[in-house]
Amino acid sequence: MIFPLYLLAIMSTEISSEKMAVKSYLVNNIKEELGITGKGDSPLWENAVELSEFIYPWENETPPLTSFKSLHNKNWIYFLYTVEDKNILVYVKTNHKSEVVKSDRVEIFFRSDDKLLPYYGLELDPHARVYDYKAEYKRKFDDQWSWPKNQLIVKTSQTTNGYIVEIAISKQSLKDLGLLKNNTIEAGLFRGECIELIDGAESKIKWISWVRPNSDTPDFHIPSAFGVLSLKK
């Protein structure tokens, strides 16, 4: 198909703008093992850069605080979400991992390339339940898939004004999945703020994100929802 020159110019501008808009977070290096407790109370977290510039991409208001930190050592990369939430809502019926999608939760998506072929989702609720899946664009989910055994640790705790999710992922698993390349990981950082639990139907969720996706309607399963985690040597 041959495109008119003016369309090619518009397409080129859009591609360039998307590349310029990619956000990056620096993951500092530590030598020690970081003990995951679910409370984020290790002194090693003082070495991490705090990211709190999370937004409501589809709401005209300021979201409650979401704080993200990450560190890495030789074998592991660590993540810490500290969330302000005055009304924690968790859906529990059969305790299947899919119930996480009806609950308050934080999320990390990882992609192997900008075509999302494939990408991987980790959605983690205040009870330390993990909804993990492999997917392909657009929204072709395999939720029977699970993160490689013993390569993911998740612990949580509730605070006086919210909850904490602390995560450790082995670098080997990220490499095996084609996600850790040249000390960078392409990732999306999100939060689902549950407003109302509804049995038998989707809960009401307000969506919070590090990056503003290029979508008029709520959708994190698109290329523009991702940023870059850069691992410091």
C-alpha positions in Angstrom: 0.0 0.0 0.0 1.3 3.5 -1.0 0.7 6.3 1.5 0.4 10.0 0.5 3.4 12.0 1.7 1.3 14.0 4.1 0.2 10.8 5.8 3.7 9.5 6.1 4.8 12.8 7.7 2.0 12.5 10.3 2.8 8.9 11.0 6.5 9.8 11.4 5.7 12.6 13.8 3.5 10.3 15.9 6.2 7.7 16.1 8.8 10.2 17.0 6.6 11.8 19.7 5.9 8.4 21.2 9.7 7.6 21.4 10.4 11.0 23.0 7.6 10.5 25.6 9.0 7.2 27.0 9.6 7.5 30.7 12.5 6.0 32.5 13.2 5.0 36.1 16.7 4.3 37.4 17.0 1.1 39.5 19.9 1.5 41.8 22.3 -1.4 42.5 22.9 -3.0 45.9 25.3 -5.7 46.8 23.3 -7.3 49.6 20.3 -9.6 49.6 17.1 -7.6 50.5 14.8 -9.5 52.9 11.2 -9.3 51.7 8.8 -8.8 54.7 5.9 -7.1 53.0 6.5 -4.0 55.2 9.2 -2.4 53.1 11.2 -2.0 56.3 14.7 -2.9 55.1 17.2 0.0 55.5 18.3 -0.9 52.0 15.2 0.7 50.5 16.8 4.1 51.5 19.1 3.5 48.4 16.2 3.5 46.0 14.8 6.4 44.0 11.2 7.0 45.0 8.7 7.4 42.2 5.4 9.0 43.2 4.3 10.8 39.9 1.3 8.5 39.3 -1.8 9.9 37.7 -5.4 9.2 36.9 -5.2 9.0 33.1 -8.9 9.0 32.7 -10.1 11.1 35.7 -10.2 14.8 36.3 -8.8 14.7 39.8 -5.7 13.9 41.7 -5.3 10.3 42.8 -4.3 9.1 46.2 -0.6 8.5 46.8 1.1 5.6 45.0 4.8 5.3 45.8 7.1 2.9 43.8 10.7 1.9 44.5 13.0 -0.6 42.9 16.5 -2.0 43.6 18.6 -4.8 42.1 21.6 -7.0 43.0 23.4 -9.8 41.2 20.4 -12.2 41.2 17.2 -10.3 42.0 15.3 -7.2 41.2 13.1 -5.9 44.0 9.9 -3.8 43.8 8.1 -1.9 46.5 4.6 -0.3 46.2 3.4 1.8 49.1 -0.3 2.7 48.6 -2.6 5.2 50.2 -6.0 3.7 50.4 -8.6 4.6 53.1 -11.0 1.9 52.0 -9.2 -1.3 51.0 -11.5 -3.6 49.1 -10.5 -7.3 48.3 -12.9 -9.7 46.6 -12.7 -13.2 48.1 -15.1 -16.0 47.1 -13.2 -19.1 46.0 -9.8 -17.5 46.4 -8.9 -18.1 42.8 -6.2 -15.9 41.5 -8.6 -14.3 39.0 -10.4 -12.6 42.0 -7.5 -10.2 42.1 -9.0 -8.3 39.1 -12.0 -7.4 41.2 -9.9 -6.1 44.1 -7.7 -3.2 45.0 -4.3 -4.0 43.5 -1.0 -2.8 42.1 0.3 -4.1 38.8 3.5 -4.5 36.8 3.5 -5.4 33.1 6.6 -6.6 31.3 7.0 -6.7 27.5 9.6 -8.4 25.3 9.1 -5.8 22.5 6.9 -2.8 21.5 4.5 -5.1 19.6 3.6 -6.8 22.9 4.4 -10.2 21.4 4.4 -11.3 24.1 3.9 -9.4 27.4 3.4 -10.6 30.9 1.2 -9.3 33.7 1.6 -9.4 37.5 -1.4 -8.0 39.4 -1.0 -8.1 43.2 -3.6 -7.5 45.8 -3.3 -6.6 49.5 -3.6 -10.3 50.5 -0.5 -11.1 48.5 -2.5 -13.0 45.8 -1.0 -12.8 42.4 -2.9 -12.8 39.1 -0.1 -13.7 36.7 -0.6 -14.3 33.0 1.1 -14.3 29.6 -0.6 -12.3 26.8 -0.3 -11.0 23.3 -1.6 -7.9 21.7 -4.5 -7.3 21.7 -5.9 -8.8 24.9 -5.1 -12.4 24.1 -4.7 -13.8 27.6 -3.3 -17.1 28.8 -4.1 -16.9 32.5 -3.2 -20.6 33.0 0.4 -19.5 32.7 2.3 -18.8 35.9 5.5 -17.1 36.7 8.4 -19.6 36.8 8.3 -21.5 40.1 10.4 -20.1 43.0 11.4 -17.1 40.9 8.8 -14.7 42.3 8.3 -13.7 46.0 5.4 -11.5 47.0 4.6 -10.3 50.6 2.1 -7.6 51.7 0.9 -5.7 54.8 -1.8 -3.2 55.7 -1.0 0.1 57.2 -3.1 2.7 59.0 -3.8 4.5 55.7 -3.3 1.8 53.0 -1.2 -1.2 52.1 2.3 -2.2 51.0 3.3 -4.7 48.4 6.9 -5.9 48.3 8.2 -8.1 45.4 11.3 -10.0 44.5 11.8 -11.4 41.0 14.8 -13.4 39.9 16.8 -11.9 37.1 17.2 -15.4 35.6 13.5 -15.6 35.1 13.4 -12.2 33.4 16.3 -13.2 31.1 14.6 -16.6 30.3 11.4 -14.7 29.3 13.4 -12.3 27.1 12.5 -9.3 29.4 15.9 -8.2 30.8 18.1 -7.0 27.9 21.2 -4.8 28.2 20.3 -3.8 31.8 16.9 -2.5 30.8 13.4 -3.8 31.3 10.4 -2.4 29.5 7.6 -2.2 32.1 4.3 -0.7 32.9 3.5 0.4 36.5 -0.1 0.6 37.4 -2.7 0.5 40.2 -6.3 -0.5 40.2 -8.2 1.5 42.9 -11.3 -0.4 43.7 -14.3 1.9 44.4 -17.0 -0.7 44.8 -17.0 -4.5 45.0 -19.8 -6.1 42.9 -20.5 -9.8 43.2 -21.2 -11.5 39.8 -20.0 -8.5 37.8 -16.9 -6.3 37.3 -16.0 -4.1 40.3 -15.8 -0.4 39.9 -12.2 0.6 39.4 -10.3 3.9 39.0 -7.1 3.4 37.1 -3.8 4.9 38.2 -0.6 4.8 36.0 3.0 6.0 35.9 2.7 6.7 32.1 -0.3 8.3 30.4 -1.4 5.8 27.8 -2.4 7.0 24.4 -6.0 5.9 24.7 -9.3 7.8 25.3 -10.7 4.9 27.3 -9.1 2.9 30.1 -6.5 0.5 28.7 -3.1 -0.5 29.9 -2.7 -3.4 27.4 -1.3 -1.2 24.7 2.3 -0.2 23.7 2.0 3.4 24.9 1.4 2.3 28.5 5.0 1.2 29.1 8.1 2.9 30.3 11.7 1.7 30.9 13.4 0.5 34.0 17.1 1.1 33.7 19.3 -1.0 35.9 22.3 0.9 37.2 25.6 -1.0 37.1 
